[in-house]
Amino acid sequence: MATPPAIPDRILENATRLLAARGFDGVSLQEVADAVGVSKPTLLYHFQSKADLRRAVLEKLLLRWNDVLPQLLKAAASGEVQFDALVREVTGFFAADPDRARILVREVLDRPAEMSELISAHVRPWVAAIADSMRRGQERGHLRPGADPEAYVSVLVVLILSIIALSPCAVAAAPEGTPPADALARNLREVLRMAKSSLFQEPPTKSR
């Protein structure tokens, strides 16, 4: 029998869902506690305030990148097969639970100053590391010389998050009757195609 998630993990999971749907001001600690099935004092034992809970939710999402950073560094200057696998892993993390993308987009819009602090602490270091790796790939001729590494990484991440966070729009724009999962998958495949075509050099044409 599988071990049920620990109470802090359950609190973070439910807080992510509620904050993504209604925003920080639209959710009370009591509602989070009720969703978890614990008392409010129990919740406050693990997270001392609503602001503390919000920060823990965001930091857990942003720290995810530390788990995949070694692979990002390898794939950024490697071939397309590794790049495909990596982008699918990143998109899969957010597509598996779109609330992860929605809360990040919502918080950036609602609290840009606070999110800037978190992004500077958790995101800027790996963006810089990936950009350095991409430059090495450019020097070796694998990647397009005109690509701006820092901007490329930032735009790709924002694009992936936005597409997943706004997935209902993908459904509305898709041909009538398209299942929501299929509409989102089509959009993510197109992101991958665009990301690859704008990054990797075309193989040289063989002379006849």
N, C-alpha and C positions, 0 to 999 in steps of 0.2 A: 504494500500500500504506500502510495506516495505521501511524503511528509508535507502537510499544508504550509503555505508561506508564513514566515514569521510576521508578527503584528506590524512592525515598522514597514515591511515590504507591502503588506496589504493596505496600510495607510497611504503609502506613496502611490500605489496603483490606483486607488479610488480617488485620491486627491487629484492625480493627473487627469482622470476622466472628467471629474466635476469642474476643475479649473479650465480645462480645454473647452468645455461646453458653455460655461457661464461666466468665466472670468473671475479674477481674484475678488472683486467687490460683490459678485453675485453668489458667493458660496460662503457658508458659515462653518466654523469648526464642528458644530453640532451635526450638521448635515454630513460632513465627512465621517465623523464618528458613527453616525447611524448607518451609513453605507458600508462601513467596515464591520459593524456589529459589535462595537466596543463603546464604553462610556467616554464622555468628553474628558474626564480626568485621566483616563488611560491614554488617550491620544496626547494630552498635554505632558504626560510622563515622558513620551518619546520625542515630542516636538513642542517646544516651550511656547510658541505663538503661531498665529496664522502666517505671519511673515517668515518665520523659521521654517514652517512646513513648505511654503511656496519655494523658498530658496533650495531646500533639500530636493524637491521635485525637479527643479531646473538643473541643479548640479548633477543629479543622477543621470539625466539625459545628456548633458554636455560631457560628462566623464566617460560616456560610451566611446567617444572618439579615442580616448587613451587605449582602449582595448584593441582598436583596429589600426592605430597609427603605424605600427611596424609594417603591416601589409600595405597601407597607403604609400609609404615611402618606397617599398619595393615595386609596387605596381605603377607608380607615377612615372618611372623611367624605364619600365619594362615593356613587354609586348602587349598586343591587344587582348590576348586570352586572359592574362592576369588582370588587365584593366576591366574587362567584362565582369569577371568574377567579383572584383572589388566593388564596382558600382552596384551590382546586384545585391551584395551583402549590405551596403549602406542603405539602398532603397528598401530592401527587405525589412530592415530593422524598423523603419518608420511605417512602411506599408502594412506590416503585421499589426500595428496599433496606430492608426492615423491620429489619435489624440496626442501622441508624442510630437508630431509635427505641428498640430493645431495649437498646442499650448506655447510652443516656441514662437510661432508667428504672432499669436495673440499678445504675448508678453512683450515682444519687440515693439509692437504698435502701441500698447498701453503704457509701458514703462521703459522707454528707450534708454534713459540714463542708467537705470539699474541693470538693464540687460547689457548695455555696453560694458559695464564693469565685469560682469560674468563672462562675456565673450572675450574680453581682453585677457582674462585670467585663464580660461579653459580652451579657447579656440585659436587665438592668435599664435601661440607657440607651434601648434601642429600645422597651421597654414604656412608659417614661415619655413618649417622643416620640409613640407611637401614641395613648396616653391623652389627650395634649394635642390631637391632631388629632380624636379622637372628641368631646371636649368642644366643639370648634368646630362639629362636626356637630350636636351637641345644641342648641347656641345657635341654629343655623339651622333647627332643627325637622326635620332629616332623620332623626335617631336618637332613640330613646326616652330621655326625660329621666331615667328611673329607673335606667338602666344604670350600673353602677360601672365606669368605663373600665379602671383597672388590673386589677381583679378579673376583668373580662370577658376581657381578653387572656390573663391567666394561666390561667384555667379552660379557655379554648378550646384553648390550646396543650397543656395537660396532657391534655385529652380526646383530642385528635388523636393525641398520642404514645402514650397508653395503649391506644387502640383498635388502632393499628397494631402496637405491641409485643406485645399480647395477641391478635393475630389468630387464633390457633388456637381461642380461645374463641368467636370469631364463627362459625367453621365448626361447632363443636360445638353451638351454639345455633340455627343455621340449619336450615331444613327438610332432611330427609335427602336426600342426593344433590346438594345445592347445591355447585358448585365453590368452592374456597377463595377464588379471586379475586372471584367474584360475591358471596360472603358479606361480604368486606371492603368491596367497593364499595358494597353496600347500607348498611352501617353508616356509611361516610363520607358518603354522600348524606344520611343522616338527621342527621348532625352539621351539615352545611351548612344543612339546613332549620331545625334548632333554632337555630343561630347567627344566621341571618337573622331569624327570627321574633322573637327576643328582642332584636334590635338596631334594626331599621328600623321607623319609624313606619308604621302602616297608612295607606294613602291615604285622604283624606276621601271620605265617601260623597256622591255627587251627588244633590241633591234633584230630585225629579220635578216 
